[in-house]
Amino acid sequence: MSGIDGADGITAFDSLRRAMAENSEEPEGPARNARAEQLLAEAEKLNIPLAVIEALGHQLKVYNYSSEKDKMFVPFARLLRMWDERPEDFDVYETHSLHWVFKWMSSGMLDQPHIPLASVEKWLGEMEHRYRLAGHSERAVRGAEFSVAAHVGDVPRAERAYGAWLAADRDSMADCHACELHGQGWWQAERGRDAEALRLWAPVLQGEFTCAHEPHTVLASSLAPLLRLGRVDEARAHHLRGFRLVRTMESMRGAYADHVEFCALTGNEARGLELLAQRPAYFTDDGHPRSKLEFMTVVALLMDRLTELGLGDRQVSGPADRAWTARELAAHAREEALGLAARFDERNGTAHISERARARMDQRPLVERLPLGVRTAARPTAVSPPATAVADVPQDAEPDLPALIAEARRLSDTLQPNAIEAWAAVSRAARGAELAALDRAEITDHRAMDLGPEGIDLFEEAAELYAEAGDPGEALAARARGAYVRALTGEVAQARTVIAGLYDQVLALYAEDGTGVRQTAAVLMSRARILMRRVHEAAAAVPEDSVPRAAAADAETAAREVLALVDGQAEDDVRLASRAAEARAMLAELAALTGDVEGAAELFARASAAFVGAGLPWFAVEYEARLAGLAHHLGDTAEAERALRAALEHGGPHLEAPGRAQLHLQLAEVLGGRGLSEEAAEHALEAAHWADEAGESRTLGAWARQQLGGFLLRQGRFAEAAEVLESALPDLNAETHGDGAVVQTQWWLGDCLSELGEHHAAAERRLQAAEIARHWPEQHDHATLAHLAAESLGHAGLPADADQAYARAGTLWRSLGNVHGLVRALRARAWLALRVEEAQAQDRNDAAAALMASAVEECAAALDAVDDDEARQRLTAELGHTHRQFGDLLARSAAEDAEDESIQASLEEALSRMTRAVAVFASLGDDALHSRTGAELAAGWLEADLSRPERAAARARAVLAAYDRAEEGDEAALERRAEAEQMLQVVREQADAEQDKE
């Protein structure tokens, strides 16, 4: 035994190394640091110098990646002393590591204001001297010098060092490409060259270069430059993707601060508060003063922003010792930040750090509001009086009442959306003034319209004032409006009785020229609206898709009367044009209710066009939306898309948040159905934003986020999709959204996490979804999810759990008659069986072979029973792949076996399976060419392993012949030919070696 970690501690070097490796995988933080300290104590007991050296190096590493960076200096000083005294105790790796962490020491000293600048410079000289002795390039030294110069604000020296850094050769001491590019881009952004910074960062952002802290810091550093350049979509994506990377890493306080800053600069103050609440320790951790300075600076920025919005007294998360308001935390954070900056500046002999801190705290928002798509609290706002379209007159000024009345009358005559507010402004300005009866009537009438059901009595008061003003027709119109509002409250029968009398009166009055078309049309339209309410009420009381004919006929007659009255008389009268358009919309609705979908669509289109033609596009929104639904029902997605786009365009700034959210979400679904996932994602994002604004985050907002996550997943934007889907999931529930939406979200999230390499979390999501789908009548989704969960469990290193999940999936596939799923589950279980460590090697191999044999049998049995040509082709291919995998599995197990005879037997059986695979694929012709040649090459390598070079060469030549006529750009053909040529070369060398032996 190499040693155990038991009650008496670690007893051997190997167990120490295992323990350090395990500790390295633990989350950053004090617990990991404490374990590293304990392991150093255990190493010292082993009396092996290299064990102590490695334990000190481990301690250095965990300190560096934590909030206790200030503890690095002691173990490094000890390491350096050990090197100077006995360098032969260091192996190659530890020698490299010792020189490598010189860079951590130089940057670490800069981050600690109590270490004098002279000591930092002295250390820089020591680093340069030791690197020269060790034969290393100047690149890392000049990079460290650049950091010192940039930190103190010595721009000329920084530029010189920057140039020397880039000019020096890269060697084993140079930082990784990702870290170097981050530093280079940071300097460009610091000098105001944002576009150049982003150009330098591009390889890191695109995944070409990565490391333990990249692209984490590059994503964070890129946020402000992207906002300054107006590239807000990229900034949003970088925030979602980057915050996911840093949120659990204790050592990333500086990058975390960049994300808080992003929230403060984009109108996402509520999310910024949530971020602060997730990391309370960041307010007080003192081991790394430089990152604390950065954090407190952006805390001050965010709190000042809240105070500016009138929310200075809002309770916020801060240091845990007390409760904080935004105003109090702003003052505290500013004081802390400037205090830390002053300590650095005193050490550096400049004002540079304080100037940067003040500039960062005093930034102005770069975007008024940037929707992020993730669930967050509504944007914090201070209570303010409602805005009106007509500005209120200053208190110390005399109101120009005639002008206000004229403007209000103009707005109401042309049906502008803000007419009600204009009359409210008139009412406020007219307090105490003597007004004509007509003016008072209009004020009262519009007040009643604004109040809705609560204003029914005011309609009667307005009618009396209209009568007093000598306008009996408008008096009847006011009473008719009151009757319609009464119908909206459910009193349809009473409203019908009232409107019947008003209808007779207005027609008699109109016949005697006692009133005009406008007033008459108003009464007729109110009657038509009331009769439409009767239709809806009647339809709700009868079986679906059944509308009482009498009610529908009465409503249709009423709508056509409106059309007959105003037809040809509208001209420039906006009110009359709107009556005609609304009447057509009523006819459209009646057609839809009676099942005439095509007729309804045509009439809604005409109604919408009429409103737009009258200069009233905001009235067309409802009808374009209805038209979109009908077009979708008819399968006309192009018309549905057109109508939804038109609705958004026509609504413009007048659309209320709920309606805007609905339209964006519907358009997202239509575009997504057409495969336009990028634009669909944009509209889903807007839908989520407006749902939040409407206070519907948990309902409509959850739908929008679910859709947005799916569209991002389709684009391969897995980290962003995961953030959005995780944000949507808590609000999705079976009662409101249906369990299908919950399962789909878990499914998509599992796919994202799998792509991100978070396999354990992916398995959890897939198992949760499978548990819901288990209760569905149709079990295909349940089987698929169980299979996917098994894959994730296997990737997560949990073979026993994966085997159980595959077994569950296999049972489900069998019950569904899905042979392909069953066979693949059996093959996966076979490979898992080969990995199980507890079993004896032979038992393990036997179990794996038995499972693979079962897969072959299932395929063969299904082939015997199938009579469909297409299904036969697919099953034949599946059988070929199973034979191929069986051969691979046998070959793999042989390579691990200790007995020569057993190896020989396993290789022979593997070759037999490969040969069968070749024959099965050959029966499929050219459709399985690549599969056949792949199996042929695998068989060739087995022939070579069995010392049969002639047969191996024959198989290689057969592959070359198969691709004689391959197209020039066929990559698979090129790969197969290259492997075949390699095989020929290997067997020639084997033959030559055999001849030499002879």
Secondary structure, DSSP 8 states (H G I E B T S, - for coil): ----EETTEE-SHHHHHHHHHHHHTS-SSHHHHHHHHHHHHHHHHHT-HHHHHHHHHHHHHHHHTSS-GGGSHHHHHHHHHHHHH-GGGS-HHHHHHHHHTHHHHHHHHHT-TTS-HHHHHHHHHHHHHHHHHHT--SHHHHHHHHHHHHHHT-HHHHHHHHHHHHHS---TTS--HHHHHHHHHHHHHHTT-HHHHHHHHHHHHTTSS-BTTBTHHHHHHTHHHHHHTT-HHHHHHHHHHHHHHHTT-TT-HHHHHHHHHHHHHTT-HHHHHHHHHH-GGGGT--S-HHHHHHHHHHHHHHHHHHHHTT-TTSEE---TTS-EEHHHHHHHHHHHHHHHHHHHHHHHTSSHHHHHHHHHHT---SSS----SS--------------SS----TTS---HHHHHHHHHHHHHTT-TTHHHHHHHHHHHTTT----HHHHHHHHHHHHHHHGGGGHHHHHHHHHHHHHTT-HHHHHHHHHHHHHHHHHTT-HHHHHHHHHHHHHHHHHHHHTTSS-HHHHHHHHHHHHHHHHHHHHHHHHTS-TT---HHHHHHHHHHHHHHHHHHTTT-TT-HHHHHHHHHHHHHHHHHHHHTT-HHHHHHHHHHHHHHHHHTT-HHHHHHHHHHHHHHHHHTT-HHHHHHHHHHHHHHHGGG--HHHHHHHHHHHHHHHHHTT-HHHHHHHHHHHHHHHHHTT-TTTHHHHHHHHHHHHHHHTT-HHHHHHHHHHHGGG--HHHH-HHHHHHHHHHHHHHHHHTT-HHHHHHHHHHHHHHHTTSSS-HHHHHHHHHHHHHHHHTT-HHHHHHHHHHHHHHHHHHT-HHHHHHHHHHHHHHHHH-SSS-HHHHHHHHHHHHHHHHHHHHHHHHH---HHHHHHHHHHHHHHHHHHHHHHHHHHHT-S-HHHHHHHHHHHHHHHHHHHHHHHTTGGGGHHHHHHHHHHHHHHHHHTT-HHHHHHHHHHHHHHTTT--TT-HHHHHHHHHHHHHHHHHHHHHHHHHHH-
